[in-house]
Structures are given as C-alpha cells and as structure tokens.
Amino acid sequence: MSKSSEEGKPERLLWIDIETTGLDPEHDTVLEAELRVTSMDAKRVMDSRHVVFGVGDDTIMPMTEEVVAMHTANGLLHDAFGRASDFHHQVTVLCVFAEIQLGRWTLHPAGSNPKFDLAFLERFMPEQIKSFHHRMLDLDSLRMAFEAAGLDLPDQTPTDHRTHTCLDRDIKQYRTMLQMLGNLQTSGKQPKEKTNRKRIDHAIANIRKEGLC
C-alpha cells in the first residue's frame, strides 16, 4: 500500500539528473535531462522521460576543456550537436511529462543534490517545479550520514556522466541503503518473548543470590 500525502495523492520519488555545460544555472546550458518516477522505496519504476538538448558552436565555445573532453568521451556532445532546433520541443516533452505525473502523484524530487538540477530546470519549467513537494531526497546527504556513522557506502562506482547511468547508480545505491538500514534495525531487535524471559531469569538469579529462595 502506497503512502498518501496531505493532498490525497500517493507519494512518489521523482529522480532527476541533468548534464550541463557548467555549474552556473544563470549562464550555463542544460545538455541532457532525465526524470524518473519510482515508488518511495525505489523498487518500482512508474515512468520516465529522457531528452537531449541540441547545441551549436555558441554553446560549446564557453565550455571548459575538461567539460568538453568529458562530454566528448561519453558521446553526449555527439548526440546534442546540430539539434538546436529541437530545444523547444524537448522542453515541451519534459513539461508535459511533469504535468501528467503531478496529476497522479505527490512528487518528491530525488537524486544527488537535486537542488542543483532544479535550479537549471526552473528556467524553462518553473510552474511544474513549484508544484513538486518541498521535501526532497538528497543522496549526497545520505552518503554523508553513512560516512559519519562509519558505514561502508555501497555501489561507489564512478559514472560516465550520462543521466541514465547516474540515475541507475543513485537508485541502486538508495535501495541498498534502505536494505542496510533495515538490517541494522532487525539486528538491534530481540523478540519480545525472549526479552521478557531474560528479565525473568535475571530476577530469579538475583533472588537466589540473596538467598531468598
């Protein structure tokens, strides 16, 4: 049974990842974006949408050599170059997808630092982003908590900086984290009957020690 929000719609995670020409949402450009809707435990994928935004020479010129090399090696610039005329169509694809999902679910943004992704996407889908729930699932925060607790982080394999591999890693890691937390909770519990039996045995041992029986 899925949990329902105050609005009465079931809650879902909206996993978000983008690839960009840089880190500044005011000046840099989105090259690739993916939205993926899952159950709150991420075991079920409901729907997803992936787009590559077209770029031209004017987009590539301001990029650093490091970013150009990275997105050349992973094939993203090859996929994006020369498709600049598709930009508005791809924006529409994302906006329509978000609207449909918002009509079905209460969406909690999720991913590695989703605020970064939302800051870029807000430029061309602000109304949809305003409708996302304010509570987010930040995998980076969870990773910091696991490290602080001395727990070995699972699935730390580097990605190729394409959205599908980044989201695949994040979702796989999140599922493993939930399993690890569940195991910790289970290992820290004892059946109630066993706990009561220990207390009774301890009380009897104290009574015998005092010579009362």
ZIKAVEN-V782384 format. One record per backbone hydrogen bond with DSSP energy under -0.5 kcal/mol. NH is the residue of the N-H (numbers start at 1). CO is the residue of the C=O. Records with the same first field share a line. If there is no record, write none. Layout:
NH: CO / CO
This chain:
5: 9
8: 5
11: 3
12: 106
13: 38
14: 108
15: 13 / 36
16: 110
17: 34
19: 32
21: 29
25: 23
27: 24
28: 24
31: 19
32: 19
33: 51
34: 17
35: 49
36: 15
37: 47
38: 13
39: 44
42: 39
46: 37 / 44
47: 37
49: 35
51: 33
53: 31
54: 83
55: 80
59: 56
60: 56
61: 57
62: 58
63: 60
68: 64
69: 65
70: 66
71: 67
72: 68
73: 69
74: 70
75: 72
77: 71
79: 75
80: 76
81: 77
82: 55
83: 80
86: 83
87: 84
90: 86
91: 87
92: 88
93: 89
94: 90
95: 91
96: 92
97: 93
98: 94
99: 95
100: 96
101: 97
102: 98
103: 99
104: 100 / 101
105: 101
106: 10
107: 105
108: 12 / 106
109: 107 / 133
110: 14
111: 137
113: 111
116: 113
117: 113
118: 114
119: 115
120: 116
121: 117
122: 118
123: 120
124: 121
125: 121
129: 125
130: 126
131: 127 / 128
132: 128 / 129
133: 107
136: 134
137: 109
138: 136
139: 111 / 137
142: 138
143: 139
144: 140
145: 141
146: 142
147: 143
148: 144
149: 145
150: 147
151: 146
166: 162
167: 163
168: 164
169: 165
170: 166
171: 167
172: 168
173: 169
174: 170
175: 171
176: 172
177: 173
178: 174
179: 175
180: 176
181: 177
182: 178
183: 179
184: 180
185: 181
186: 182
187: 183
188: 184
189: 186
195: 191
196: 192
197: 193
198: 194
199: 195
200: 196
201: 197
202: 198
203: 199
204: 200
205: 201
206: 202
207: 203
208: 204
209: 205
210: 206
211: 208
212: 207
